Amino acid sequence: MPYRYQNIDVIKYNSTGSQYYVNNVYPDIAVTDNDTYVISTLGDRLDLLANDFYGDVSLWWIIASSNNGERAGLIPTPGLQLRIPASKSIALKLYREINKSR
C-alpha cells in the first residue's frame, strides 16, 4: 500500500528543526456523461471502491471530492448514491495543477 504522505510537500523550519506537512487541496471534479454511479452498501469504503474502479486505493480522494459530504471519512453512509468519475487522469491533472504552485 502506498505511503499516504508520499506526494505531500514538507516544510522545514530551520530554527527548531521541526517539519510540517503542507495541506493538500483536492479539486472539484466536473460531472461527465461517462461517470459511474453506485449505491453504497454496508462495508463499502472509498479506498476499496477506488481500488475496484481505478486499481489504486490511494485514489480514494477522487471519489470523496466528487461526492460532497463524503470528504470526512472513508466509509460512506449505506444507501448513498456515489459518483465515480470516469477519468482518473483528469482528476490527477487537476490535483497536480492546484498543488504545484504552493
Secondary structure by P-SEA (a helix, b strand, c coil): cccccccbbbbbbccccbbbbcbbbbbbccccccbbbbbbcccccaaaaaaaccccccaaaaaaaacccccccccccccbbbbbbccaaaaaaaaaaacccc
